[in-house]
Amino acid sequence: MQDCGRYLVDAPYPEVGKLAHNFEYAALVSDAFAGAGSEATALSQYVAHNFYTLEHPELHFAYECIASVEFLHLKLLGGLVLKLGQAPKFMSYVSNEYWSGEFPVYAYQIRPILLADLEAEKAAIAHYLRLIRQIDCPEMQALFRRIILDERKHVETINEFLRALG
């Protein structure tokens, strides 16, 4: 098995200790957990796109690594929702909508796949920056900043593959 190190950020995720129940914050985090532009969507989109990368072994492996990071983000955010006093359902408490398989962008060729995933990563970064402004909790903000590092690494990785395509 290859090492994912090239596609990962080598830094720990900050611990978020005990939190007081805060349904407003839980709702905001739930949107990043399982809303339209969420970690659940990112994970599903990378998995779906990875079926079309088999003829590009390095990209295929990179997507497996990135998907594993998105899965970790999903677990971290679900844990926050729970600590904040809400059930980590596959839904956004902001929109009051359950997660849907319609949320991922389904692309079937390498360039459209990379472009869709690049846009999703940029949107994720913007979403986490918004959460940092909306949530007045230094521990949670530190976690969001660390997740942003991963999303920026994903942007860098996708851009490298786009450059290689020419």
Phi, psi and chi 1 to 4 in degrees:
 res  aa     phi    psi   chi1   chi2   chi3   chi4
   1 MET       -  132.8 -180.0   72.4  177.4      -
   2 GLN   -71.6  165.2  -65.6  177.4   -2.2      -
   3 ASP   -96.5  131.7  177.2   22.5      -      -
   4 CYS   -78.1   -1.3  -75.9      -      -      -
   5 GLY   -49.7  -35.4      -      -      -      -
   6 ARG   -65.4  -23.9  180.0  172.3  175.0 -155.7
   7 TYR  -108.4    8.2  -54.9  109.6      -      -
   8 LEU  -122.5  158.5  -56.4  178.3      -      -
   9 VAL   -93.9  127.3  173.6      -      -      -
  10 ASP   -91.4   78.7 -174.7   19.1      -      -
  11 ALA  -154.8  141.8      -      -      -      -
  12 PRO   -70.7  159.0   25.6  -32.2      -      -
  13 TYR   -90.1  129.8  -66.8   88.9      -      -
  14 PRO   -61.3  142.4  -16.6   26.9      -      -
  15 GLU   -76.1  140.7  -68.5  -72.2  -36.1      -
  16 VAL  -112.6  114.6  176.8      -      -      -
  17 GLY   -73.2 -159.8      -      -      -      -
  18 LYS   -62.6  135.7 -173.0  170.8  172.5   60.4
  19 LEU  -120.4  144.9  -62.7  171.0      -      -
  20 ALA   -69.9  147.0      -      -      -      -
  21 HIS   -61.3  129.6  -73.4 -171.0      -      -
  22 ASN  -146.6  100.2 -175.4  -41.6      -      -
  23 PHE   -70.3  -28.1  -60.9  120.0      -      -
  24 GLU   -65.1  -48.4  177.5 -172.7   -9.5      -
  25 TYR   -65.0  -40.1  -71.9  177.7      -      -
  26 ALA   -59.5  -41.9      -      -      -      -
  27 ALA   -62.5  -45.2      -      -      -      -
  28 LEU   -61.0  -43.7  -66.8  169.4      -      -
  29 VAL   -68.6  -35.7  174.1      -      -      -
  30 SER   -61.5  -31.1   77.2      -      -      -
  31 ASP   -67.1  -36.9 -161.4   47.3      -      -
  32 ALA   -75.2  -26.4      -      -      -      -
  33 PHE   -73.4  -51.0  173.2   70.3      -      -
  34 ALA  -147.9   29.0      -      -      -      -
  35 GLY   -84.7 -170.6      -      -      -      -
  36 ALA   -58.9  -46.9      -      -      -      -
  37 GLY  -102.1   47.1      -      -      -      -
  38 SER  -101.8  178.8   66.8      -      -      -
  39 GLU   -65.5  -34.5  -64.8  -64.2  -17.6      -
  40 ALA   -62.2  -39.9      -      -      -      -
  41 THR   -68.8  -44.3  -60.5      -      -      -
  42 ALA   -59.7  -47.3      -      -      -      -
  43 LEU   -58.9  -48.1  175.8   58.6      -      -
  44 SER   -63.6  -40.4  -60.6      -      -      -
  45 GLN   -65.6  -44.2 -172.6  165.6  -52.3      -
  46 TYR   -63.9  -41.3  -82.6  111.9      -      -
  47 VAL   -63.4  -46.4  169.6      -      -      -
  48 ALA   -62.5  -44.0      -      -      -      -
  49 HIS   -67.9  -30.1  -73.4  166.4      -      -
  50 ASN   -64.2  -23.6 -152.4   32.0      -      -
  51 PHE   -62.5  -23.7  -71.4  109.0      -      -
  52 TYR   -99.4    7.8  -61.8   93.0      -      -
  53 THR  -107.0    5.4   64.8      -      -      -
  54 LEU   -57.6  -31.2  -72.1  168.6      -      -
  55 GLU   -80.3   -0.2  -66.9  179.9   13.5      -
  56 HIS  -126.9   80.0  -55.8  -91.0      -      -
  57 PRO   -54.2  -39.5  -21.2   29.4      -      -
  58 GLU   -67.8  -42.5 -171.1  175.3  -17.0      -
  59 LEU   -65.2  -41.4  177.4   59.0      -      -
  60 HIS   -58.1  -46.5 -175.0   75.7      -      -
  61 PHE   -66.3  -42.9  179.6   70.6      -      -
  62 ALA   -58.5  -41.5      -      -      -      -
  63 TYR   -67.1  -34.5  -93.5   36.4      -      -
  64 GLU   -63.2  -41.7  -72.6 -179.6   -3.0      -
  65 CYS   -65.8  -45.9  -64.7      -      -      -
  66 ILE   -63.0  -41.9  -68.6  171.2      -      -
  67 ALA   -60.1  -37.7      -      -      -      -
  68 SER   -65.9  -33.5   71.3      -      -      -
  69 VAL   -70.4  -42.2  172.7      -      -      -
  70 GLU   -62.1  -37.0  -58.5  -63.2   -2.7      -
  71 PHE   -64.1  -40.2  178.9   62.9      -      -
  72 LEU   -63.1  -43.6  177.2   56.4      -      -
  73 HIS   -58.6  -42.9  -65.1  168.8      -      -
  74 LEU   -57.6  -45.4 -174.2   71.7      -      -
  75 LYS   -65.2  -42.2  -68.5 -171.8  -27.1 -175.7
  76 LEU   -62.7  -44.1  -70.1  167.4      -      -
  77 LEU   -69.4  -39.9  -65.5  178.9      -      -
  78 GLY   -59.4  -40.2      -      -      -      -
  79 GLY   -62.9  -37.8      -      -      -      -
  80 LEU   -65.5  -44.1  -81.2 -177.1      -      -
  81 VAL   -57.2  -44.4  171.6      -      -      -
  82 LEU   -64.0  -45.8 -173.0   61.1      -      -
  83 LYS   -61.6  -28.7  -76.2 -178.2  177.6 -171.0
  84 LEU   -84.6    0.4  -70.0  164.0      -      -
  85 GLY    99.1   11.1      -      -      -      -
  86 GLN  -117.7  157.9  -72.8  -72.5   91.5      -
  87 ALA   -76.8  131.0      -      -      -      -
  88 PRO   -78.6   73.3   24.6  -28.3      -      -
  89 LYS   -80.9  159.6  -63.5  178.8 -178.3  178.4
  90 PHE   -81.3   71.2  -78.5   89.4      -      -
  91 MET  -157.6  162.5   70.0  172.0  -65.9      -
  92 SER  -102.1  122.5  166.2      -      -      -
  93 TYR   -74.0  -12.9  -70.8  105.3      -      -
  94 VAL   -72.8  -51.3  171.2      -      -      -
  95 SER   -92.0  -11.9   65.3      -      -      -
  96 ASN    59.9   34.8 -155.6   31.9      -      -
  97 GLU  -119.2  139.7  -68.7 -179.7  -40.0      -
  98 TYR   -73.6  152.9  -79.1   91.2      -      -
  99 TRP   -59.8  146.6 -173.3   87.2      -      -
 100 SER  -132.9  144.0  169.9      -      -      -
 101 GLY   -65.8   -5.9      -      -      -      -
 102 GLU   -80.6  -13.4  -65.7  177.2   -6.6      -
 103 PHE   -69.7  -42.9  -67.3  161.1      -      -
 104 PRO   -64.4  151.2  -19.9   31.4      -      -
 105 VAL   -86.7  122.4  172.6      -      -      -
 106 TYR   -97.6  113.0  -64.5   98.9      -      -
 107 ALA  -122.6  156.3      -      -      -      -
 108 TYR  -129.2    0.5  -48.8  102.0      -      -
 109 GLN  -127.1  153.6  -63.4  171.4  -28.8      -
 110 ILE   -57.5  -52.0  -62.6  -57.4      -      -
 111 ARG   -61.5  -50.1 -177.0  171.4  -62.3  -78.2
 112 PRO   -61.0  -33.2  -23.4   32.5      -      -
 113 ILE   -62.0  -51.4  -75.9  170.4      -      -
 114 LEU   -62.1  -41.8  -69.5  167.8      -      -
 115 LEU   -65.7  -41.4  -69.0  172.3      -      -
 116 ALA   -63.3  -42.9      -      -      -      -
 117 ASP   -71.2  -34.2  -64.6  -25.8      -      -
 118 LEU   -62.2  -46.3 -179.4   61.9      -      -
 119 GLU   -63.1  -39.8  -71.4  -49.8  -52.6      -
 120 ALA   -64.1  -39.8      -      -      -      -
 121 GLU   -66.2  -41.8  -67.7  -67.4   -6.4      -
 122 LYS   -63.4  -40.2  -70.8  177.3  179.9  178.5
 123 ALA   -65.9  -36.5      -      -      -      -
 124 ALA   -64.0  -42.6      -      -      -      -
 125 ILE   -60.0  -46.5  -67.8  166.4      -      -
 126 ALA   -60.8  -38.8      -      -      -      -
 127 HIS   -63.9  -44.3 -166.5  170.0      -      -
 128 TYR   -67.5  -36.4  -75.4  112.6      -      -
 129 LEU   -63.1  -38.2  -70.1  171.0      -      -
 130 ARG   -64.0  -43.3 -141.9  170.0   26.1 -103.7
 131 LEU   -61.2  -38.4  -73.9  175.4      -      -
 132 ILE   -61.3  -37.7  -70.6  167.8      -      -
 133 ARG   -74.4  -32.7  -71.6 -170.0  -54.8  -88.4
 134 GLN   -84.8  -27.4  -66.5  171.7  -46.6      -
 135 ILE  -109.5  116.0  -64.9  176.9      -      -
 136 ASP   -93.0   67.9 -173.4   24.0      -      -
 137 CYS  -142.7  107.0  172.3      -      -      -
 138 PRO   -54.7  -37.4  -26.0   35.0      -      -
 139 GLU   -65.6  -43.8  -70.5  177.6  -61.7      -
 140 MET   -68.2  -40.3  -70.0  173.8   61.8      -
 141 GLN   -60.0  -40.7  -69.3  171.3  -19.2      -
 142 ALA   -62.7  -40.7      -      -      -      -
 143 LEU   -64.1  -43.7  178.9   59.9      -      -
 144 PHE   -62.6  -39.4  -60.7  147.6      -      -
 145 ARG   -63.3  -38.8  -76.2 -171.6 -172.8   93.2
 146 ARG   -67.6  -40.5  172.6   58.2 -173.9   84.8
 147 ILE   -63.0  -37.8  -68.8  172.0      -      -
 148 ILE   -58.3  -38.1  -72.3  170.7      -      -
 149 LEU   -57.4  -42.3  -66.8  178.2      -      -
 150 ASP   -63.9  -45.7  -71.1  -27.9      -      -
 151 GLU   -63.4  -37.7  -52.4  -59.7   10.6      -
 152 ARG   -66.0  -37.2  -73.3 -175.6  175.1  148.7
 153 LYS   -63.8  -38.4 -178.9   67.0  173.5 -179.4
 154 HIS   -64.9  -40.3  -59.6  165.3      -      -
 155 VAL   -59.7  -47.0  166.1      -      -      -
 156 GLU   -59.8  -45.5  176.3 -174.5  -48.9      -
 157 THR   -62.8  -47.4  -61.4      -      -      -
 158 ILE   -63.6  -41.1  -67.5  167.1      -      -
 159 ASN   -61.5  -37.4  -83.6  -35.1      -      -
 160 GLU   -61.8  -43.1  -74.1  175.1   15.4      -
 161 PHE   -67.2  -37.9  -76.8  108.9      -      -
 162 LEU   -64.0  -42.5  -80.1  166.4      -      -
 163 ARG   -62.0  -39.2  -79.0 -168.9  -63.6  -81.8
 164 ALA   -66.2  -28.7      -      -      -      -
 165 LEU   -71.4  -24.7  -75.7  177.5      -      -
 166 GLY    85.9      -      -      -      -      -
